[in-house]
Amino acid sequence: MSLPAVSKHLRVLETAGLVRRRRDGRVHRLKLRAAPMRQAQAWIEEYRRFWEDSFDRLGDYLKEITSKEKNETND
């Protein structure tokens, strides 16, 4: 990865508030800010549970209609 690409990625992280930059002369020191990541993780976890529950319900429904179809063809 080139230095300009790394710098661009770091600027994006800084703009998002995930990294804090401090300059000492020509040296740039970066520090991770974990709080925004925790917020994102909580949001992602909420939606993960939502989608898992939705897919579980869909799976149950598909099993139900499949068993009904089998019962109808066996009658």
PyMOL Python script that loads the backbone (N, CA, C, O; Angstrom):
from pymol import cmd

cmd.read_pdbstr("""\
ATOM      1  N   MET A   1       0.860  -1.166   0.000  1.00  0.00           N
ATOM      2  CA  MET A   1       0.000   0.000   0.000  1.00  0.00           C
ATOM      3  C   MET A   1       0.910   1.233   0.000  1.00  0.00           C
ATOM      4  O   MET A   1       1.894   1.290   0.738  1.00  0.00           O
ATOM      5  N   SER A   2       0.578   2.185  -0.811  1.00  0.00           N
ATOM      6  CA  SER A   2       1.413   3.378  -0.927  1.00  0.00           C
ATOM      7  C   SER A   2       1.184   4.325   0.255  1.00  0.00           C
ATOM      8  O   SER A   2       0.158   4.251   0.932  1.00  0.00           O
ATOM      9  N   LEU A   3       2.137   5.202   0.490  1.00  0.00           N
ATOM     10  CA  LEU A   3       2.018   6.187   1.574  1.00  0.00           C
ATOM     11  C   LEU A   3       0.815   7.109   1.367  1.00  0.00           C
ATOM     12  O   LEU A   3       0.099   7.380   2.331  1.00  0.00           O
ATOM     13  N   PRO A   4       0.561   7.607   0.140  1.00  0.00           N
ATOM     14  CA  PRO A   4      -0.640   8.432  -0.050  1.00  0.00           C
ATOM     15  C   PRO A   4      -1.935   7.664   0.268  1.00  0.00           C
ATOM     16  O   PRO A   4      -2.882   8.246   0.797  1.00  0.00           O
ATOM     17  N   ALA A   5      -1.977   6.372  -0.048  1.00  0.00           N
ATOM     18  CA  ALA A   5      -3.171   5.573   0.243  1.00  0.00           C
ATOM     19  C   ALA A   5      -3.361   5.425   1.755  1.00  0.00           C
ATOM     20  O   ALA A   5      -4.481   5.519   2.256  1.00  0.00           O
ATOM     21  N   VAL A   6      -2.274   5.195   2.468  1.00  0.00           N
ATOM     22  CA  VAL A   6      -2.345   5.092   3.931  1.00  0.00           C
ATOM     23  C   VAL A   6      -2.817   6.417   4.516  1.00  0.00           C
ATOM     24  O   VAL A   6      -3.679   6.438   5.395  1.00  0.00           O
ATOM     25  N   SER A   7      -2.259   7.517   4.032  1.00  0.00           N
ATOM     26  CA  SER A   7      -2.647   8.841   4.521  1.00  0.00           C
ATOM     27  C   SER A   7      -4.129   9.103   4.268  1.00  0.00           C
ATOM     28  O   SER A   7      -4.820   9.662   5.120  1.00  0.00           O
ATOM     29  N   LYS A   8      -4.611   8.701   3.104  1.00  0.00           N
ATOM     30  CA  LYS A   8      -6.027   8.897   2.775  1.00  0.00           C
ATOM     31  C   LYS A   8      -6.910   8.088   3.724  1.00  0.00           C
ATOM     32  O   LYS A   8      -7.908   8.606   4.225  1.00  0.00           O
ATOM     33  N   HIS A   9      -6.562   6.845   3.973  1.00  0.00           N
ATOM     34  CA  HIS A   9      -7.329   6.010   4.889  1.00  0.00           C
ATOM     35  C   HIS A   9      -7.340   6.602   6.296  1.00  0.00           C
ATOM     36  O   HIS A   9      -8.373   6.613   6.965  1.00  0.00           O
ATOM     37  N   LEU A  10      -6.190   7.091   6.734  1.00  0.00           N
ATOM     38  CA  LEU A  10      -6.119   7.685   8.070  1.00  0.00           C
ATOM     39  C   LEU A  10      -6.965   8.953   8.162  1.00  0.00           C
ATOM     40  O   LEU A  10      -7.591   9.204   9.193  1.00  0.00           O
ATOM     41  N   ARG A  11      -6.991   9.751   7.101  1.00  0.00           N
ATOM     42  CA  ARG A  11      -7.840  10.948   7.085  1.00  0.00           C
ATOM     43  C   ARG A  11      -9.318  10.583   7.181  1.00  0.00           C
ATOM     44  O   ARG A  11     -10.086  11.254   7.871  1.00  0.00           O
ATOM     45  N   VAL A  12      -9.712   9.518   6.487  1.00  0.00           N
ATOM     46  CA  VAL A  12     -11.101   9.061   6.545  1.00  0.00           C
ATOM     47  C   VAL A  12     -11.444   8.642   7.977  1.00  0.00           C
ATOM     48  O   VAL A  12     -12.499   9.004   8.497  1.00  0.00           O
ATOM     49  N   LEU A  13     -10.558   7.887   8.604  1.00  0.00           N
ATOM     50  CA  LEU A  13     -10.785   7.465   9.995  1.00  0.00           C
ATOM     51  C   LEU A  13     -10.831   8.665  10.928  1.00  0.00           C
ATOM     52  O   LEU A  13     -11.631   8.697  11.864  1.00  0.00           O
ATOM     53  N   GLU A  14      -9.991   9.635  10.682  1.00  0.00           N
ATOM     54  CA  GLU A  14      -9.958  10.849  11.505  1.00  0.00           C
ATOM     55  C   GLU A  14     -11.262  11.644  11.336  1.00  0.00           C
ATOM     56  O   GLU A  14     -11.837  12.117  12.316  1.00  0.00           O
ATOM     57  N   THR A  15     -11.716  11.784  10.100  1.00  0.00           N
ATOM     58  CA  THR A  15     -12.957  12.503   9.829  1.00  0.00           C
ATOM     59  C   THR A  15     -14.150  11.806  10.487  1.00  0.00           C
ATOM     60  O   THR A  15     -15.086  12.462  10.943  1.00  0.00           O
ATOM     61  N   ALA A  16     -14.108  10.484  10.533  1.00  0.00           N
ATOM     62  CA  ALA A  16     -15.181   9.707  11.147  1.00  0.00           C
ATOM     63  C   ALA A  16     -15.114   9.741  12.681  1.00  0.00           C
ATOM     64  O   ALA A  16     -16.019   9.254  13.358  1.00  0.00           O
ATOM     65  N   GLY A  17     -14.047  10.314  13.212  1.00  0.00           N
ATOM     66  CA  GLY A  17     -13.906  10.402  14.659  1.00  0.00           C
ATOM     67  C   GLY A  17     -13.389   9.130  15.292  1.00  0.00           C
ATOM     68  O   GLY A  17     -13.500   8.952  16.505  1.00  0.00           O
ATOM     69  N   LEU A  18     -12.824   8.242  14.486  1.00  0.00           N
ATOM     70  CA  LEU A  18     -12.306   6.980  15.007  1.00  0.00           C
ATOM     71  C   LEU A  18     -10.832   7.048  15.387  1.00  0.00           C
ATOM     72  O   LEU A  18     -10.318   6.188  16.102  1.00  0.00           O
ATOM     73  N   VAL A  19     -10.163   8.089  14.894  1.00  0.00           N
ATOM     74  CA  VAL A  19      -8.740   8.266  15.161  1.00  0.00           C
ATOM     75  C   VAL A  19      -8.510   9.734  15.501  1.00  0.00           C
ATOM     76  O   VAL A  19      -9.111  10.629  14.906  1.00  0.00           O
ATOM     77  N   ARG A  20      -7.629   9.959  16.468  1.00  0.00           N
ATOM     78  CA  ARG A  20      -7.263  11.333  16.811  1.00  0.00           C
ATOM     79  C   ARG A  20      -5.788  11.524  16.459  1.00  0.00           C
ATOM     80  O   ARG A  20      -4.954  10.668  16.754  1.00  0.00           O
ATOM     81  N   ARG A  21      -5.483  12.649  15.831  1.00  0.00           N
ATOM     82  CA  ARG A  21      -4.118  12.926  15.366  1.00  0.00           C
ATOM     83  C   ARG A  21      -3.502  14.034  16.210  1.00  0.00           C
ATOM     84  O   ARG A  21      -4.142  15.031  16.542  1.00  0.00           O
ATOM     85  N   ARG A  22      -2.233  13.818  16.540  1.00  0.00           N
ATOM     86  CA  ARG A  22      -1.463  14.855  17.228  1.00  0.00           C
ATOM     87  C   ARG A  22      -0.122  14.970  16.506  1.00  0.00           C
ATOM     88  O   ARG A  22       0.517  13.967  16.189  1.00  0.00           O
ATOM     89  N   ARG A  23       0.283  16.194  16.257  1.00  0.00           N
ATOM     90  CA  ARG A  23       1.545  16.406  15.539  1.00  0.00           C
ATOM     91  C   ARG A  23       2.615  16.926  16.486  1.00  0.00           C
ATOM     92  O   ARG A  23       2.378  17.851  17.264  1.00  0.00           O
ATOM     93  N   ASP A  24       3.768  16.336  16.414  1.00  0.00           N
ATOM     94  CA  ASP A  24       4.963  16.821  17.115  1.00  0.00           C
ATOM     95  C   ASP A  24       6.014  17.092  16.039  1.00  0.00           C
ATOM     96  O   ASP A  24       6.780  16.203  15.668  1.00  0.00           O
ATOM     97  N   GLY A  25       6.040  18.327  15.544  1.00  0.00           N
ATOM     98  CA  GLY A  25       6.930  18.641  14.432  1.00  0.00           C
ATOM     99  C   GLY A  25       6.470  17.916  13.187  1.00  0.00           C
ATOM    100  O   GLY A  25       5.341  18.095  12.731  1.00  0.00           O
ATOM    101  N   ARG A  26       7.357  17.092  12.636  1.00  0.00           N
ATOM    102  CA  ARG A  26       7.008  16.332  11.439  1.00  0.00           C
ATOM    103  C   ARG A  26       6.386  14.982  11.763  1.00  0.00           C
ATOM    104  O   ARG A  26       5.926  14.278  10.864  1.00  0.00           O
ATOM    105  N   VAL A  27       6.370  14.620  13.027  1.00  0.00           N
ATOM    106  CA  VAL A  27       5.849  13.313  13.440  1.00  0.00           C
ATOM    107  C   VAL A  27       4.362  13.430  13.751  1.00  0.00           C
ATOM    108  O   VAL A  27       3.945  14.306  14.509  1.00  0.00           O
ATOM    109  N   HIS A  28       3.582  12.557  13.173  1.00  0.00           N
ATOM    110  CA  HIS A  28       2.145  12.502  13.427  1.00  0.00           C
ATOM    111  C   HIS A  28       1.879  11.295  14.322  1.00  0.00           C
ATOM    112  O   HIS A  28       2.257  10.171  13.994  1.00  0.00           O
ATOM    113  N   ARG A  29       1.237  11.537  15.432  1.00  0.00           N
ATOM    114  CA  ARG A  29       0.864  10.448  16.343  1.00  0.00           C
ATOM    115  C   ARG A  29      -0.646  10.275  16.268  1.00  0.00           C
ATOM    116  O   ARG A  29      -1.406  11.235  16.395  1.00  0.00           O
ATOM    117  N   LEU A  30      -1.055   9.048  16.063  1.00  0.00           N
ATOM    118  CA  LEU A  30      -2.476   8.750  15.934  1.00  0.00           C
ATOM    119  C   LEU A  30      -2.903   7.848  17.090  1.00  0.00           C
ATOM    120  O   LEU A  30      -2.170   6.955  17.514  1.00  0.00           O
ATOM    121  N   LYS A  31      -4.097   8.109  17.578  1.00  0.00           N
ATOM    122  CA  LYS A  31      -4.630   7.319  18.678  1.00  0.00           C
ATOM    123  C   LYS A  31      -6.041   6.866  18.315  1.00  0.00           C
ATOM    124  O   LYS A  31      -6.861   7.654  17.844  1.00  0.00           O
ATOM    125  N   LEU A  32      -6.304   5.587  18.544  1.00  0.00           N
ATOM    126  CA  LEU A  32      -7.616   5.029  18.272  1.00  0.00           C
ATOM    127  C   LEU A  32      -8.617   5.542  19.296  1.00  0.00           C
ATOM    128  O   LEU A  32      -8.332   5.571  20.493  1.00  0.00           O
ATOM    129  N   ARG A  33      -9.789   5.947  18.822  1.00  0.00           N
ATOM    130  CA  ARG A  33     -10.895   6.344  19.709  1.00  0.00           C
ATOM    131  C   ARG A  33     -11.931   5.226  19.638  1.00  0.00           C
ATOM    132  O   ARG A  33     -12.656   5.103  18.651  1.00  0.00           O
ATOM    133  N   ALA A  34     -11.994   4.416  20.688  1.00  0.00           N
ATOM    134  CA  ALA A  34     -12.814   3.204  20.660  1.00  0.00           C
ATOM    135  C   ALA A  34     -14.304   3.477  20.883  1.00  0.00           C
ATOM    136  O   ALA A  34     -15.133   2.668  20.469  1.00  0.00           O
ATOM    137  N   ALA A  35     -14.665   4.584  21.520  1.00  0.00           N
ATOM    138  CA  ALA A  35     -16.072   4.835  21.846  1.00  0.00           C
ATOM    139  C   ALA A  35     -16.975   4.800  20.611  1.00  0.00           C
ATOM    140  O   ALA A  35     -18.011   4.137  20.660  1.00  0.00           O
ATOM    141  N   PRO A  36     -16.642   5.472  19.515  1.00  0.00           N
ATOM    142  CA  PRO A  36     -17.517   5.384  18.333  1.00  0.00           C
ATOM    143  C   PRO A  36     -17.619   3.961  17.781  1.00  0.00           C
ATOM    144  O   PRO A  36     -18.653   3.582  17.232  1.00  0.00           O
ATOM    145  N   MET A  37     -16.555   3.177  17.924  1.00  0.00           N
ATOM    146  CA  MET A  37     -16.600   1.791  17.466  1.00  0.00           C
ATOM    147  C   MET A  37     -17.555   0.977  18.323  1.00  0.00           C
ATOM    148  O   MET A  37     -18.246   0.097  17.811  1.00  0.00           O
ATOM    149  N   ARG A  38     -17.604   1.257  19.617  1.00  0.00           N
ATOM    150  CA  ARG A  38     -18.541   0.553  20.500  1.00  0.00           C
ATOM    151  C   ARG A  38     -19.982   0.866  20.113  1.00  0.00           C
ATOM    152  O   ARG A  38     -20.845  -0.011  20.135  1.00  0.00           O
ATOM    153  N   GLN A  39     -20.230   2.122  19.760  1.00  0.00           N
ATOM    154  CA  GLN A  39     -21.575   2.504  19.318  1.00  0.00           C
ATOM    155  C   GLN A  39     -21.942   1.753  18.038  1.00  0.00           C
ATOM    156  O   GLN A  39     -23.053   1.241  17.910  1.00  0.00           O
ATOM    157  N   ALA A  40     -21.016   1.692  17.104  1.00  0.00           N
ATOM    158  CA  ALA A  40     -21.265   0.982  15.845  1.00  0.00           C
ATOM    159  C   ALA A  40     -21.480  -0.506  16.119  1.00  0.00           C
ATOM    160  O   ALA A  40     -22.361  -1.129  15.526  1.00  0.00           O
ATOM    161  N   GLN A  41     -20.685  -1.069  17.008  1.00  0.00           N
ATOM    162  CA  GLN A  41     -20.826  -2.484  17.342  1.00  0.00           C
ATOM    163  C   GLN A  41     -22.198  -2.766  17.949  1.00  0.00           C
ATOM    164  O   GLN A  41     -22.824  -3.775  17.623  1.00  0.00           O
ATOM    165  N   ALA A  42     -22.667  -1.886  18.823  1.00  0.00           N
ATOM    166  CA  ALA A  42     -23.984  -2.066  19.434  1.00  0.00           C
ATOM    167  C   ALA A  42     -25.081  -2.010  18.370  1.00  0.00           C
ATOM    168  O   ALA A  42     -26.019  -2.806  18.408  1.00  0.00           O
ATOM    169  N   TRP A  43     -24.970  -1.084  17.429  1.00  0.00           N
ATOM    170  CA  TRP A  43     -25.947  -0.957  16.349  1.00  0.00           C
ATOM    171  C   TRP A  43     -25.941  -2.209  15.471  1.00  0.00           C
ATOM    172  O   TRP A  43     -26.995  -2.739  15.121  1.00  0.00           O
ATOM    173  N   ILE A  44     -24.749  -2.670  15.125  1.00  0.00           N
ATOM    174  CA  ILE A  44     -24.622  -3.866  14.285  1.00  0.00           C
ATOM    175  C   ILE A  44     -25.193  -5.079  15.011  1.00  0.00           C
ATOM    176  O   ILE A  44     -25.882  -5.895  14.400  1.00  0.00           O
ATOM    177  N   GLU A  45     -24.918  -5.204  16.295  1.00  0.00           N
ATOM    178  CA  GLU A  45     -25.423  -6.331  17.079  1.00  0.00           C
ATOM    179  C   GLU A  45     -26.953  -6.338  17.121  1.00  0.00           C
ATOM    180  O   GLU A  45     -27.578  -7.393  17.019  1.00  0.00           O
ATOM    181  N   GLU A  46     -27.540  -5.168  17.268  1.00  0.00           N
ATOM    182  CA  GLU A  46     -29.000  -5.063  17.283  1.00  0.00           C
ATOM    183  C   GLU A  46     -29.601  -5.578  15.977  1.00  0.00           C
ATOM    184  O   GLU A  46     -30.570  -6.338  15.987  1.00  0.00           O
ATOM    185  N   TYR A  47     -29.025  -5.161  14.863  1.00  0.00           N
ATOM    186  CA  TYR A  47     -29.536  -5.602  13.575  1.00  0.00           C
ATOM    187  C   TYR A  47     -29.193  -7.054  13.282  1.00  0.00           C
ATOM    188  O   TYR A  47     -29.951  -7.728  12.585  1.00  0.00           O
ATOM    189  N   ARG A  48     -28.082  -7.551  13.789  1.00  0.00           N
ATOM    190  CA  ARG A  48     -27.745  -8.965  13.621  1.00  0.00           C
ATOM    191  C   ARG A  48     -28.825  -9.827  14.282  1.00  0.00           C
ATOM    192  O   ARG A  48     -29.306 -10.796  13.695  1.00  0.00           O
ATOM    193  N   ARG A  49     -29.195  -9.460  15.509  1.00  0.00           N
ATOM    194  CA  ARG A  49     -30.244 -10.210  16.207  1.00  0.00           C
ATOM    195  C   ARG A  49     -31.572 -10.128  15.447  1.00  0.00           C
ATOM    196  O   ARG A  49     -32.280 -11.126  15.312  1.00  0.00           O
ATOM    197  N   PHE A  50     -31.899  -8.933  14.955  1.00  0.00           N
ATOM    198  CA  PHE A  50     -33.137  -8.756  14.185  1.00  0.00           C
ATOM    199  C   PHE A  50     -33.169  -9.701  12.987  1.00  0.00           C
ATOM    200  O   PHE A  50     -34.159 -10.400  12.770  1.00  0.00           O
ATOM    201  N   TRP A  51     -32.076  -9.721  12.203  1.00  0.00           N
ATOM    202  CA  TRP A  51     -32.054 -10.546  11.002  1.00  0.00           C
ATOM    203  C   TRP A  51     -31.996 -12.025  11.343  1.00  0.00           C
ATOM    204  O   TRP A  51     -32.605 -12.833  10.643  1.00  0.00           O
ATOM    205  N   GLU A  52     -31.287 -12.401  12.389  1.00  0.00           N
ATOM    206  CA  GLU A  52     -31.271 -13.813  12.784  1.00  0.00           C
ATOM    207  C   GLU A  52     -32.668 -14.274  13.179  1.00  0.00           C
ATOM    208  O   GLU A  52     -33.109 -15.351  12.779  1.00  0.00           O
ATOM    209  N   ASP A  53     -33.359 -13.458  13.962  1.00  0.00           N
ATOM    210  CA  ASP A  53     -34.730 -13.805  14.356  1.00  0.00           C
ATOM    211  C   ASP A  53     -35.641 -13.897  13.133  1.00  0.00           C
ATOM    212  O   ASP A  53     -36.461 -14.810  13.030  1.00  0.00           O
ATOM    213  N   SER A  54     -35.494 -12.957  12.217  1.00  0.00           N
ATOM    214  CA  SER A  54     -36.321 -12.967  11.003  1.00  0.00           C
ATOM    215  C   SER A  54     -36.063 -14.214  10.169  1.00  0.00           C
ATOM    216  O   SER A  54     -37.002 -14.833   9.669  1.00  0.00           O
ATOM    217  N   PHE A  55     -34.788 -14.588  10.016  1.00  0.00           N
ATOM    218  CA  PHE A  55     -34.468 -15.787   9.236  1.00  0.00           C
ATOM    219  C   PHE A  55     -34.930 -17.048   9.953  1.00  0.00           C
ATOM    220  O   PHE A  55     -35.345 -18.008   9.303  1.00  0.00           O
ATOM    221  N   ASP A  56     -34.864 -17.062  11.278  1.00  0.00           N
ATOM    222  CA  ASP A  56     -35.375 -18.213  12.035  1.00  0.00           C
ATOM    223  C   ASP A  56     -36.877 -18.376  11.799  1.00  0.00           C
ATOM    224  O   ASP A  56     -37.359 -19.486  11.571  1.00  0.00           O
ATOM    225  N   ARG A  57     -37.612 -17.260  11.855  1.00  0.00           N
ATOM    226  CA  ARG A  57     -39.056 -17.318  11.610  1.00  0.00           C
ATOM    227  C   ARG A  57     -39.344 -17.772  10.178  1.00  0.00           C
ATOM    228  O   ARG A  57     -40.263 -18.558   9.947  1.00  0.00           O
ATOM    229  N   LEU A  58     -38.570 -17.284   9.231  1.00  0.00           N
ATOM    230  CA  LEU A  58     -38.741 -17.699   7.841  1.00  0.00           C
ATOM    231  C   LEU A  58     -38.472 -19.190   7.705  1.00  0.00           C
ATOM    232  O   LEU A  58     -39.217 -19.892   7.022  1.00  0.00           O
ATOM    233  N   GLY A  59     -37.423 -19.678   8.344  1.00  0.00           N
ATOM    234  CA  GLY A  59     -37.113 -21.109   8.303  1.00  0.00           C
ATOM    235  C   GLY A  59     -38.240 -21.938   8.882  1.00  0.00           C
ATOM    236  O   GLY A  59     -38.611 -22.971   8.322  1.00  0.00           O
ATOM    237  N   ASP A  60     -38.793 -21.485  10.014  1.00  0.00           N
ATOM    238  CA  ASP A  60     -39.926 -22.198  10.620  1.00  0.00           C
ATOM    239  C   ASP A  60     -41.126 -22.215   9.676  1.00  0.00           C
ATOM    240  O   ASP A  60     -41.792 -23.241   9.533  1.00  0.00           O
ATOM    241  N   TYR A  61     -41.394 -21.106   9.046  1.00  0.00           N
ATOM    242  CA  TYR A  61     -42.520 -21.005   8.110  1.00  0.00           C
ATOM    243  C   TYR A  61     -42.311 -21.943   6.918  1.00  0.00           C
ATOM    244  O   TYR A  61     -43.234 -22.642   6.501  1.00  0.00           O
ATOM    245  N   LEU A  62     -41.105 -21.952   6.381  1.00  0.00           N
ATOM    246  CA  LEU A  62     -40.832 -22.818   5.226  1.00  0.00           C
ATOM    247  C   LEU A  62     -40.962 -24.288   5.602  1.00  0.00           C
ATOM    248  O   LEU A  62     -41.472 -25.081   4.811  1.00  0.00           O
ATOM    249  N   LYS A  63     -40.509 -24.663   6.793  1.00  0.00           N
ATOM    250  CA  LYS A  63     -40.680 -26.044   7.254  1.00  0.00           C
ATOM    251  C   LYS A  63     -42.161 -26.383   7.380  1.00  0.00           C
ATOM    252  O   LYS A  63     -42.593 -27.476   7.014  1.00  0.00           O
ATOM    253  N   GLU A  64     -42.923 -25.444   7.896  1.00  0.00           N
ATOM    254  CA  GLU A  64     -44.358 -25.661   8.088  1.00  0.00           C
ATOM    255  C   GLU A  64     -45.075 -25.881   6.756  1.00  0.00           C
ATOM    256  O   GLU A  64     -45.852 -26.826   6.614  1.00  0.00           O
ATOM    257  N   ILE A  65     -44.813 -25.012   5.788  1.00  0.00           N
ATOM    258  CA  ILE A  65     -45.520 -25.170   4.508  1.00  0.00           C
ATOM    259  C   ILE A  65     -45.012 -26.395   3.754  1.00  0.00           C
ATOM    260  O   ILE A  65     -45.773 -27.024   3.019  1.00  0.00           O
ATOM    261  N   THR A  66     -43.746 -26.739   3.925  1.00  0.00           N
ATOM    262  CA  THR A  66     -43.220 -27.941   3.271  1.00  0.00           C
ATOM    263  C   THR A  66     -43.884 -29.182   3.847  1.00  0.00           C
ATOM    264  O   THR A  66     -44.252 -30.090   3.101  1.00  0.00           O
ATOM    265  N   SER A  67     -44.041 -29.232   5.171  1.00  0.00           N
ATOM    266  CA  SER A  67     -44.682 -30.404   5.775  1.00  0.00           C
ATOM    267  C   SER A  67     -46.163 -30.466   5.395  1.00  0.00           C
ATOM    268  O   SER A  67     -46.700 -31.560   5.220  1.00  0.00           O
ATOM    269  N   LYS A  68     -46.829 -29.326   5.265  1.00  0.00           N
ATOM    270  CA  LYS A  68     -48.226 -29.305   4.826  1.00  0.00           C
ATOM    271  C   LYS A  68     -48.341 -29.843   3.402  1.00  0.00           C
ATOM    272  O   LYS A  68     -49.251 -30.616   3.102  1.00  0.00           O
ATOM    273  N   GLU A  69     -47.417 -29.436   2.519  1.00  0.00           N
ATOM    274  CA  GLU A  69     -47.440 -29.898   1.136  1.00  0.00           C
ATOM    275  C   GLU A  69     -47.209 -31.403   1.075  1.00  0.00           C
ATOM    276  O   GLU A  69     -47.843 -32.093   0.277  1.00  0.00           O
ATOM    277  N   LYS A  70     -46.310 -31.920   1.908  1.00  0.00           N
ATOM    278  CA  LYS A  70     -46.055 -33.358   1.933  1.00  0.00           C
ATOM    279  C   LYS A  70     -47.292 -34.115   2.402  1.00  0.00           C
ATOM    280  O   LYS A  70     -47.641 -35.156   1.845  1.00  0.00           O
ATOM    281  N   ASN A  71     -47.951 -33.586   3.429  1.00  0.00           N
ATOM    282  CA  ASN A  71     -49.147 -34.221   3.946  1.00  0.00           C
ATOM    283  C   ASN A  71     -50.272 -34.222   2.915  1.00  0.00           C
ATOM    284  O   ASN A  71     -51.021 -35.193   2.814  1.00  0.00           O
ATOM    285  N   GLU A  72     -50.390 -33.154   2.163  1.00  0.00           N
ATOM    286  CA  GLU A  72     -51.434 -33.069   1.128  1.00  0.00           C
ATOM    287  C   GLU A  72     -51.189 -34.037  -0.012  1.00  0.00           C
ATOM    288  O   GLU A  72     -52.136 -34.604  -0.558  1.00  0.00           O
ATOM    289  N   THR A  73     -49.931 -34.235  -0.377  1.00  0.00           N
ATOM    290  CA  THR A  73     -49.608 -35.166  -1.480  1.00  0.00           C
ATOM    291  C   THR A  73     -49.727 -36.604  -1.018  1.00  0.00           C
ATOM    292  O   THR A  73     -49.973 -37.484  -1.844  1.00  0.00           O
ATOM    293  N   ASN A  74     -49.560 -36.882   0.277  1.00  0.00           N
ATOM    294  CA  ASN A  74     -49.689 -38.245   0.804  1.00  0.00           C
ATOM    295  C   ASN A  74     -51.149 -38.643   1.024  1.00  0.00           C
ATOM    296  O   ASN A  74     -51.450 -39.829   1.156  1.00  0.00           O
ATOM    297  N   ASP A  75     -52.042 -37.684   1.065  1.00  0.00           N
ATOM    298  CA  ASP A  75     -53.477 -37.981   1.303  1.00  0.00           C
ATOM    299  C   ASP A  75     -54.158 -38.484   0.072  1.00  0.00           C
ATOM    300  O   ASP A  75     -55.354 -38.777   0.104  1.00  0.00           O
TER     301      ASP A  75
END
""", "prot")
cmd.dss("prot")
cmd.show_as("cartoon", "prot")
cmd.util.cbc("prot")
cmd.orient("prot")
